[in-house]
Every structure is written in structure tokens, then in C-alpha cells.
Amino acid sequence: MHLKPLTSLRFLFALMVFVSHLNFLKNSNHIWLRDTYNTILSQGYIGVSFFFILSGFILTHVYRFKLDSNATARRSFFIARLARVYPLHLATFLIAIPLMF
């Protein structure tokens, strides 16, 4: 299921996160650019919270009726979530171990 109105919001908040990482703007020679960065663009971390909320909404919207229907769908849902998230955590863990020593 594709929720088209949310796609534009995803773009906007992804752009906010991207622009907030442009730290060279805070040392700009142009006062308006420096002030704009410090007051507005540096708040891009809000986009990360938005993505967490949006992910929860989409998961609830898509899987709500499937999960209420039977236990098999619930089990396959949790297996799919685990299979999607766990490999990244495992990979980062394996990369982080040698960096700690």
C-alpha cells in the first residue's frame, strides 16, 4: 500500500535532516545564511522523530487488520520485522567490536 501524501512529507523531512548536516553554513560570511541555519536549518533532527512516527503509523495502517485476523499473521509479521532489522544490528556490532580495541 502506498500513501502518496506521505511521500512529499518524507521528502521534506529527509531534506531537513540533510540540510542540518551542512555545518559549514553556520560559519558562512553571509549573515542571513548563518542566521537561517542557526534558527531554522539546524533543527533537522526533528525529521528523525518524524520518520519514527511515520514508520509506526504506516506499520499500523498496513498490518492492523492482518494482525487482528489470526495468530499466524502475527507470527509472520514479527519474523519479517526481525529479519529486516536484525541483520543491520549484527553487521554494526561486528564492525564495532574491532574498533573498540
C-alpha positions as CSV (number, residue, x, y, z in Angstrom):
1,M,0.0,0.0,0.0
2,H,1.3,3.4,-1.0
3,L,0.2,6.6,0.8
4,K,1.0,9.3,-1.7
5,P,0.5,12.4,0.5
6,L,3.1,11.0,2.9
7,T,5.7,10.7,0.2
8,S,6.0,14.5,-0.1
9,L,6.3,14.8,3.7
10,R,9.0,12.1,3.7
11,F,10.9,14.2,1.1
12,L,10.6,17.4,3.1
13,F,11.8,15.9,6.4
14,A,14.6,14.0,4.7
15,L,15.7,17.3,3.2
16,M,15.6,18.8,6.7
17,V,17.8,16.1,8.1
18,F,20.3,16.5,5.2
19,V,20.5,20.3,5.4
20,S,21.0,20.1,9.2
21,H,24.3,18.3,8.5
22,L,25.6,21.2,6.4
23,N,27.6,22.6,9.3
24,F,29.7,24.9,7.1
25,L,26.7,27.1,6.8
26,K,26.9,28.2,10.4
27,N,30.3,29.8,9.7
28,S,29.2,31.5,6.5
29,N,30.2,35.0,5.6
30,H,26.6,35.9,4.8
31,I,24.8,36.9,7.9
32,W,21.3,35.9,6.6
33,L,22.6,32.4,5.7
34,R,24.3,32.0,9.1
35,D,21.1,33.2,10.9
36,T,18.9,31.0,8.8
37,Y,21.0,28.0,9.6
38,N,21.1,28.7,13.3
39,T,17.4,29.4,13.7
40,I,15.8,27.0,11.2
41,L,18.0,24.6,9.4
42,S,19.9,23.3,12.4
43,Q,16.6,21.9,13.7
44,G,16.7,19.0,11.2
45,Y,16.9,16.4,13.9
46,I,13.1,16.8,14.1
47,G,13.0,14.8,10.8
48,V,14.3,11.7,12.6
49,S,11.5,11.8,15.1
50,F,9.1,12.3,12.2
51,F,10.4,9.1,10.5
52,F,9.9,7.1,13.6
53,I,6.3,8.3,14.0
54,L,5.6,7.8,10.3
55,S,7.0,4.3,10.4
56,G,4.8,3.4,13.3
57,F,1.8,4.9,11.5
58,I,2.4,3.0,8.3
59,L,3.0,-0.3,10.0
60,T,-0.2,0.1,12.0
61,H,-2.2,1.2,8.9
62,V,-1.0,-1.7,6.7
63,Y,-0.9,-4.5,9.2
64,R,-3.8,-3.6,11.6
65,F,-6.4,-5.9,10.1
66,K,-3.9,-8.6,9.2
67,L,-2.7,-8.9,12.8
68,D,-6.3,-8.9,14.2
69,S,-7.3,-11.7,12.0
70,N,-5.1,-14.6,13.2
71,A,-2.1,-15.6,15.1
72,T,-0.2,-16.9,12.0
73,A,-0.2,-13.4,10.5
74,R,1.2,-12.1,13.8
75,R,4.0,-14.5,13.8
76,S,5.0,-13.8,10.2
77,F,4.8,-10.1,10.9
78,F,7.3,-10.3,13.8
79,I,9.6,-12.6,11.8
80,A,9.5,-10.2,8.9
81,R,10.3,-7.2,11.3
82,L,13.1,-9.1,12.9
83,A,14.6,-10.2,9.6
84,R,14.6,-6.6,8.4
85,V,16.2,-5.0,11.5
86,Y,18.4,-7.7,13.0
87,P,21.0,-8.1,10.1
88,L,21.9,-4.4,10.3
89,H,22.4,-4.6,14.1
90,L,24.5,-7.7,13.7
91,A,26.6,-6.1,11.0
92,T,27.2,-2.9,13.1
93,F,28.0,-5.0,16.1
94,L,30.6,-7.0,14.1
95,I,32.2,-3.8,12.8
96,A,32.2,-2.1,16.2
97,I,34.0,-4.9,18.0
98,P,37.3,-4.4,16.3
99,L,37.0,-0.6,16.6
100,M,36.7,-0.9,20.3
101,F,40.2,-2.5,20.7
